[in-house]
Amino acid sequence: ARTLDMIGERWTILILRDLLLQGPRRYQDFQESLAGVAPNTLSARLKHMEAHGLIARRQYSEHPPRLEYHLTEKGKSLGPVLKALREWGHRHS
């Protein structure tokens, strides 16, 4: 239940997938790769994940201010979990 509290909401696993496979991402990168996600939902998911220590954001440009999101060590530790879920999906779909 605690794990699902952190990663069980819609879009969260896909955000993790993008960060695991592609490395640091900008907000607009997520909007492009996650077709159908509403901007307010994406913002809420990123804030939720940051609050739980799965991701962190860093500024990569001051003028204009620009941020990118990256996985923390805690977030990276979910890699094997997501891989197992992907493999299960391939076997049973």
Residue pairs with C-beta under 8 A, 6 or more apart in sequence:
6 12
6 49
6 52
6 54
7 13
7 16
7 54
7 78
9 45
9 48
10 41
11 34
11 37
11 41
11 42
11 45
12 45
12 48
12 49
13 82
13 85
14 33
14 34
15 30
15 34
15 42
15 45
15 46
15 49
15 55
16 49
16 54
16 71
16 75
16 78
16 82
17 82
18 25
18 29
18 30
18 33
18 34
19 25
19 55
19 69
19 70
19 71
19 75
20 71
20 76
20 78
20 79
20 82
22 29
23 70
24 58
24 68
24 69
24 70
25 33
25 68
25 69
25 70
26 66
26 67
26 68
26 69
27 42
27 43
27 46
27 67
27 69
30 37
30 42
30 46
30 69
31 37
31 39
31 42
34 42
46 55
46 57
46 69
49 55
49 75
50 56
50 57
50 69
53 72
53 74
53 75
54 71
54 72
54 74
54 75
54 78
55 69
55 70
55 71
55 72
55 75
56 69
56 70
56 72
57 67
57 68
57 69
57 70
58 67
58 68
58 70
59 65
59 66
59 67
60 66
60 67
60 68
